[in-house]
Amino acid sequence: MKTSRCSVGGVLLAAGLAALLSGCATNVNTVERAQPLATADYIADKRVVTDNSLARTVRVYAVNQTIVSGNLLKIQAKVENLKDDLRTVRYKFEWIDKDGMAVNSPNEGWKILNIQGRDTAYISTVAVSPRAVDFILKFSEL
């Protein structure tokens, strides 16, 4: 009886370790249409990197835009985690009018983005005023 008890204990220990170790892997597999029906209005962007560590952690894969509610600009960015484990970053959008002046947007403070290893996530926002014709998307490490 002692032998089988040790065997059961060993099996339980091995199963527990396997579950624990598999819980550490945070990469995500995805499935999507081979030929997407959506046609995004992608925009050309300019990137300014002041934090090389952050640039090696997450990157903006693409940015697209649309008009909602008749006259408000909506921006969406696809963000990719370049690392194998969960990463948390802060981001915020700032709005700019046609004269290059900031448009006050009280609801555009720093937000938190948690993104699994090698996964992508979408972040988006809608301008609070039709005066907003441009944007700046900022990222920061926590």
C-alpha positions as CSV (number, residue, x, y, z in Angstrom):
1,M,0.0,0.0,0.0
2,K,2.8,2.4,0.7
3,T,4.2,2.0,-2.8
4,S,0.9,3.0,-4.4
5,R,0.5,5.9,-2.0
6,C,3.9,7.2,-3.1
7,S,3.0,6.7,-6.7
8,V,-0.2,8.6,-6.3
9,G,1.6,11.4,-4.4
10,G,4.3,11.5,-7.1
11,V,1.6,11.7,-9.9
12,L,-0.2,14.5,-8.0
13,L,3.1,16.4,-7.5
14,A,4.0,16.0,-11.2
15,A,0.5,17.1,-12.3
16,G,0.6,20.1,-10.0
17,L,4.0,21.1,-11.4
18,A,2.8,20.7,-15.0
19,A,-0.2,22.9,-14.2
20,L,1.9,25.5,-12.6
21,L,4.5,25.6,-15.4
22,S,1.8,25.7,-18.1
23,G,0.2,28.6,-16.3
24,C,3.4,30.6,-16.8
25,A,3.1,30.4,-20.6
26,T,1.0,33.4,-21.7
27,N,1.4,33.3,-25.5
28,V,-1.9,33.3,-27.3
29,N,-3.0,31.5,-30.5
30,T,-5.6,33.1,-32.7
31,V,-7.8,32.2,-35.7
32,E,-9.3,34.7,-38.2
33,R,-10.6,34.9,-41.7
34,A,-8.0,34.2,-44.4
35,Q,-9.5,36.9,-46.5
36,P,-11.0,39.6,-44.1
37,L,-14.1,41.4,-45.2
38,A,-13.2,44.5,-43.2
39,T,-11.4,47.3,-45.0
40,A,-9.7,49.6,-42.5
41,D,-8.7,53.2,-43.3
42,Y,-5.0,52.9,-42.2
43,I,-3.1,56.0,-41.7
44,A,0.6,56.7,-42.2
45,D,2.2,57.5,-38.9
46,K,5.4,59.1,-37.4
47,R,7.0,57.5,-34.4
48,V,9.2,59.1,-31.9
49,V,11.1,56.6,-29.6
50,T,12.5,58.0,-26.3
51,D,12.4,54.7,-24.4
52,N,14.2,51.9,-26.2
53,S,13.2,49.4,-23.5
54,L,9.5,50.1,-24.1
55,A,10.0,50.0,-27.9
56,R,11.4,46.5,-27.5
57,T,8.4,45.5,-25.4
58,V,5.3,46.7,-27.3
59,R,4.8,48.2,-30.7
60,V,2.0,49.8,-32.6
61,Y,1.3,47.5,-35.4
62,A,-1.2,49.7,-37.3
63,V,-3.4,52.7,-36.8
64,N,-6.7,53.3,-38.5
65,Q,-9.5,55.9,-38.4
66,T,-13.1,56.4,-39.1
67,I,-15.8,59.1,-38.6
68,V,-18.5,58.3,-36.1
69,S,-21.7,60.2,-35.1
70,G,-21.4,62.3,-38.3
71,N,-18.4,64.4,-37.4
72,L,-16.2,62.8,-34.7
73,L,-12.9,61.2,-35.5
74,K,-12.4,57.7,-34.1
75,I,-8.8,56.3,-33.8
76,Q,-8.0,52.7,-33.3
77,A,-4.5,51.3,-32.8
78,K,-3.4,47.6,-32.9
79,V,-0.7,47.1,-30.3
80,E,1.5,44.0,-30.2
81,N,3.4,42.6,-27.2
82,L,6.9,41.6,-28.5
83,K,7.7,39.6,-25.4
84,D,6.7,36.1,-24.3
85,D,5.0,37.1,-21.0
86,L,2.2,39.4,-19.9
87,R,3.1,43.1,-20.1
88,T,1.4,46.1,-18.7
89,V,1.8,49.6,-20.2
90,R,0.0,52.9,-19.9
91,Y,-1.3,54.8,-22.9
92,K,-3.2,58.0,-23.7
93,F,-4.5,59.8,-26.7
94,E,-4.3,63.6,-27.1
95,W,-6.3,65.5,-29.7
96,I,-5.1,68.3,-31.9
97,D,-7.2,70.8,-33.9
98,K,-6.5,72.0,-37.5
99,D,-4.3,74.8,-36.2
100,G,-2.0,72.4,-34.3
101,M,-3.5,73.3,-30.9
102,A,-4.4,70.8,-28.3
103,V,-8.1,70.1,-27.9
104,N,-9.1,69.8,-24.2
105,S,-10.4,66.3,-23.6
106,P,-11.0,65.7,-19.9
107,N,-11.7,61.9,-20.4
108,E,-8.3,61.2,-22.1
109,G,-6.1,60.4,-19.1
110,W,-3.6,57.6,-18.8
111,K,-5.2,54.1,-19.2
112,I,-3.8,50.7,-18.5
113,L,-3.3,48.0,-21.1
114,N,-2.5,44.4,-20.1
115,I,-1.4,42.3,-23.1
116,Q,-0.5,38.7,-23.1
117,G,2.8,37.5,-24.5
118,R,3.1,37.7,-28.3
119,D,-0.6,38.8,-28.5
120,T,-2.2,41.9,-30.0
121,A,-4.8,44.2,-28.6
122,Y,-6.9,47.0,-29.9
123,I,-7.1,50.4,-28.2
124,S,-9.4,53.1,-29.5
125,T,-10.9,56.4,-28.6
126,V,-13.4,59.0,-30.1
127,A,-12.7,62.7,-30.2
128,V,-14.9,64.8,-27.9
129,S,-15.1,67.6,-30.4
130,P,-15.4,67.9,-34.2
131,R,-12.5,70.4,-34.0
132,A,-10.1,67.4,-33.3
133,V,-8.6,66.5,-36.7
134,D,-5.3,64.9,-35.4
135,F,-4.1,62.9,-32.5
136,I,-1.0,61.8,-30.5
137,L,-0.8,58.4,-29.0
138,K,1.6,58.1,-26.1
139,F,2.9,55.0,-24.3
140,S,4.7,54.7,-20.9
141,E,5.9,51.8,-18.8
142,L,4.4,51.5,-15.3
